[in-house]
Amino acid sequence: MRLAGDDVSILRGTPPPTVAADVELLPVYSTASNATPAVATTRIFLRLEDNTPIDSVRSNIEALDLRVDEIPAYAPHSAWLEPKSGRVDDALSKLDKLRALPRVANVEPQLLRPRGWKSS
């Protein structure tokens, strides 16, 4: 599948050995064989229990080589995190460790899908 307007191709199976060294390969996920594919980004959404500020676990986050990228004003108990390396695999490898932090309610990687239009 080729996404229109993007320099992105989605291929099934193992990448061919002829892929250029400067091409970044990322895993693609779907819930079924005919479902819309989703690509993980470097961003992780962390939500703590209500009334638990992100700063209470900031040192734990930084110890995992992650940084707090954004704390939404409407949800000070939540934050968007990114790996200091900027690598998707580093972000995905930290999910279980984030879930083990104290007072964590939810941890989700950001997944991007092609835009879909609803038919009327």
Beta strands, then each sheet from edge to edge (+ up, - down):
strand 1: 28-29
strand 2: 38-48
strand 3: 66-70
strand 4: 78-83
strand 5: 104-112
sheet 1: 1+ 2- 4+ 3-
sheet 2: 1+ 2- 5+
end
